[in-house]
């Protein structure tokens, strides 16, 4: 296994945390990005932190330039930060629309843009975006969430073509419901029973598969879903 320097967004909880943990166990150098690095309570070997609020677009370009400067050895990025909000379009305020699209899509484009020039000069690079089944089919009450994930999917498809003559591989992992704190602020969650949800570790395994796949093979997309898809609504 090649030891790599891997940036992971959303590394303080849920999917990002599971991915970062597995990468550290494998001996990679992990740079964990979070809005609040105080959530990283224990110092770990080969683990660095970077505090970024992906919802603040005006501050991002300068912060991302500093990030790229501080970590020139980055050769893989896992884009796992994201937020969820559901409802019909008229239930969204204009700031809520802006925030959802910013965190789930625009900030990820900004981060890619900031790192891509130096990444294209490397022999082997992986950009892995954690998408959603919401990028595959529009759903009721998912108008804005689906829009953000459809946008990310279109972006990765075009970026893959753009990077095809370099060593940069682009992969999108579309996941169904994953049992994480993502659902804490929502009115619904996966029903009880292991067949109704994925685990964050399932996505960490998918990331591992992509990172360690043969260098001259590109895995465009991976779709993951629980065996069943039963949802329960909170009272």
C-alpha positions as CSV (number, residue, x, y, z in Angstrom):
1,X,0.0,0.0,0.0
2,X,1.3,3.4,-0.9
3,X,1.3,5.8,2.0
4,X,-0.4,9.1,1.0
5,X,-1.3,12.5,2.3
6,X,-5.0,12.7,2.2
7,X,-7.3,15.7,2.9
8,X,-10.7,14.7,4.4
9,X,-13.5,17.3,4.7
10,X,-16.2,16.8,7.4
11,X,-13.6,14.7,9.3
12,X,-15.0,15.5,12.8
13,X,-18.2,13.3,12.5
14,X,-20.1,10.8,10.6
15,X,-18.8,9.6,7.2
16,X,-15.8,11.8,7.2
17,X,-14.7,10.6,10.7
18,X,-15.0,7.0,9.7
19,X,-13.0,7.6,6.5
20,X,-10.3,9.5,8.4
21,X,-10.1,6.8,11.1
22,X,-9.6,4.0,8.6
23,X,-7.0,6.0,6.6
24,X,-5.0,6.7,9.8
25,X,-5.2,3.0,10.7
26,X,-3.6,2.2,7.4
27,X,-0.7,4.6,8.1
28,X,-1.6,7.5,5.8
29,X,-1.1,11.1,6.8
30,X,-4.6,12.6,7.2
31,X,-5.5,16.3,7.2
32,X,-8.9,16.6,8.8
33,X,-11.0,19.6,7.9
34,X,-13.8,20.7,10.2
35,X,-15.7,23.9,11.0
36,X,-14.6,23.4,14.6
37,X,-11.3,21.6,15.1
38,X,-12.0,21.6,18.9
39,X,-14.0,18.4,18.1
40,X,-10.7,16.7,17.5
41,X,-10.0,16.0,21.1
42,X,-7.0,13.7,21.0
43,X,-3.7,14.3,19.2
44,X,-2.9,11.5,16.8
45,X,0.2,10.5,14.9
46,X,0.0,11.4,11.2
47,X,-3.1,13.6,11.8
48,X,-3.2,17.3,11.1
49,X,-6.2,19.6,11.4
50,X,-7.5,22.5,9.3
51,X,-10.4,24.7,10.4
52,X,-12.6,25.8,7.5
53,X,-16.2,27.0,7.5
54,X,-17.4,25.9,4.1
55,X,-20.5,28.0,4.3
56,X,-18.4,31.2,4.3
57,X,-17.6,31.6,0.6
58,X,-16.0,35.1,0.8
59,X,-13.3,33.8,3.3
60,X,-12.7,30.5,1.5
61,X,-10.3,31.6,-1.4
62,X,-7.7,33.0,1.0
63,X,-8.1,30.1,3.5
64,X,-7.7,27.6,0.7
65,X,-4.6,29.2,-0.7
66,X,-3.1,28.9,2.7
67,X,-4.2,25.3,3.0
68,X,-2.6,24.4,-0.4
69,X,0.6,26.2,0.7
70,X,0.8,24.5,4.0
71,X,0.3,21.0,2.6
72,X,2.0,20.7,-0.8
73,X,2.2,16.9,-0.4
74,X,-1.6,16.3,-0.7
75,X,-2.3,13.6,-3.3
76,X,-5.8,12.7,-2.4
77,X,-8.9,14.5,-1.3
78,X,-12.1,13.0,0.2
79,X,-15.0,15.5,0.0
80,X,-17.4,14.3,2.6
81,X,-18.7,17.5,4.2
82,X,-22.3,18.2,3.6
83,X,-25.6,19.2,5.2
84,X,-29.2,18.1,4.7
85,X,-32.4,20.1,4.6
86,X,-35.7,18.9,3.2
87,X,-39.0,20.5,2.3
88,X,-40.9,22.0,-0.6
89,X,-39.3,24.9,-2.3
90,X,-41.5,27.6,-0.8
91,X,-40.5,26.3,2.7
92,X,-37.0,27.4,2.1
93,X,-35.8,31.0,2.8
94,X,-33.4,32.5,0.3
95,X,-30.5,32.3,2.8
96,X,-31.3,28.6,3.4
97,X,-31.1,27.9,-0.3
98,X,-27.8,29.7,-0.6
99,X,-26.3,27.9,2.4
100,X,-27.4,24.4,1.2
101,X,-25.9,25.0,-2.3
102,X,-22.8,26.5,-0.9
103,X,-21.9,23.7,1.5
104,X,-23.0,20.8,-0.7
105,X,-21.7,22.1,-4.0
106,X,-20.0,25.5,-4.4
107,X,-17.5,25.1,-1.6
108,X,-16.4,21.8,-2.9
109,X,-15.8,23.4,-6.3
110,X,-13.8,26.1,-4.6
111,X,-11.6,23.5,-2.8
112,X,-11.1,21.6,-6.0
113,X,-10.1,24.8,-7.8
114,X,-7.6,25.7,-5.1
115,X,-5.8,22.4,-5.1
116,X,-6.1,21.3,-8.7
117,X,-3.1,23.1,-10.2
118,X,-0.6,21.5,-7.9
119,X,-2.5,18.1,-8.0
120,X,-2.2,18.0,-11.8
121,X,1.6,18.0,-11.5
122,X,1.6,14.8,-9.5
123,X,1.7,11.3,-10.9
124,X,-1.2,9.8,-9.0
125,X,-4.0,11.7,-7.4
126,X,-7.5,10.8,-6.3
127,X,-10.5,13.1,-5.8
128,X,-13.3,11.3,-4.2
129,X,-16.6,13.0,-3.7
130,X,-19.3,11.7,-1.3
131,X,-22.5,12.2,-3.2
132,X,-26.0,10.8,-2.6
133,X,-28.7,8.7,-4.1
134,X,-30.4,12.1,-4.3
135,X,-28.2,12.8,-7.3
136,X,-29.8,10.0,-9.3
137,X,-33.5,10.8,-9.0
138,X,-35.4,13.9,-7.8
139,X,-37.8,13.3,-4.9
140,X,-40.6,15.1,-3.2
141,X,-39.4,17.4,-0.4
142,X,-35.9,17.0,-1.8
143,X,-36.0,19.8,-4.3
144,X,-32.9,21.7,-3.0
145,X,-31.0,18.8,-1.6
146,X,-31.4,16.9,-4.9
147,X,-30.3,20.0,-6.8
148,X,-27.1,20.3,-4.8
149,X,-26.3,16.6,-5.4
150,X,-27.2,16.7,-9.1
151,X,-24.9,19.7,-9.4
152,X,-22.1,17.8,-7.7
153,X,-22.6,14.8,-10.0
154,X,-22.5,16.9,-13.1
155,X,-19.4,18.7,-11.9
156,X,-17.5,15.4,-11.2
157,X,-18.5,14.0,-14.6
158,X,-17.1,17.1,-16.4
159,X,-14.0,17.3,-14.1
160,X,-13.2,13.7,-14.9
161,X,-13.0,14.5,-18.6
162,X,-11.0,17.7,-17.9
163,X,-8.4,15.7,-15.9
164,X,-8.3,12.7,-18.2
165,X,-4.8,13.6,-19.6
166,X,-3.3,14.0,-16.1
167,X,-2.8,11.6,-13.2
168,X,-5.9,12.9,-11.4
169,X,-8.7,10.3,-11.0
170,X,-12.2,11.6,-10.1
171,X,-14.8,9.3,-8.4
172,X,-18.3,10.0,-7.0
173,X,-19.8,7.7,-4.3
174,X,-23.5,8.0,-4.2
175,X,-24.9,6.6,-0.9
176,X,-28.3,5.9,0.4
177,X,-29.2,6.6,4.0
178,X,-26.2,6.3,6.3
179,X,-26.7,6.0,10.1
180,X,-24.9,9.2,11.2
181,X,-25.7,12.5,13.0
182,X,-26.8,13.8,9.6
183,X,-30.4,12.9,10.6
184,X,-30.2,14.6,14.1
185,X,-31.8,17.8,12.8
186,X,-34.2,16.2,10.3
187,X,-37.8,15.1,10.8
188,X,-37.0,11.6,9.6
189,X,-34.3,8.9,9.9
190,X,-33.7,5.3,8.7
191,X,-36.0,2.8,10.4
192,X,-34.6,0.5,13.0
193,X,-32.9,-2.7,11.7
194,X,-29.6,-3.1,10.0
195,X,-31.2,-3.6,6.6
196,X,-32.5,0.0,6.5
197,X,-29.2,1.9,6.6
198,X,-25.6,1.9,5.6
199,X,-22.8,2.4,8.2
200,X,-20.2,5.1,7.8
201,X,-17.6,2.3,7.7
202,X,-19.3,1.0,4.5
203,X,-18.3,4.2,2.8
204,X,-14.9,4.1,4.3
205,X,-14.5,0.7,2.6
206,X,-15.6,2.1,-0.7
207,X,-13.1,4.9,-0.4
208,X,-10.4,2.4,0.4
209,X,-11.3,0.4,-2.7
210,X,-11.0,3.4,-4.9
211,X,-7.7,4.6,-3.4
212,X,-6.1,1.2,-3.8
213,X,-7.4,0.3,-7.3
214,X,-5.0,-0.1,-10.1
215,X,-3.5,3.3,-11.0
216,X,-4.5,3.1,-14.7
217,X,-8.2,2.4,-13.9
218,X,-10.8,5.0,-13.2
219,X,-13.8,4.2,-11.1
220,X,-16.4,6.8,-12.3
221,X,-19.2,6.2,-9.8
222,X,-20.2,3.8,-7.0
223,X,-23.8,3.6,-5.9
224,X,-24.4,2.1,-2.4
225,X,-27.7,1.4,-0.7
226,X,-29.0,-0.5,2.2
227,X,-30.9,-3.7,1.5
228,X,-34.2,-2.1,2.4
229,X,-35.1,1.6,2.5
230,X,-37.7,2.0,5.2
231,X,-37.9,5.4,6.7
232,X,-39.4,6.4,10.1
233,X,-40.7,9.9,11.0
234,X,-39.9,11.4,14.3
235,X,-42.8,12.4,16.5
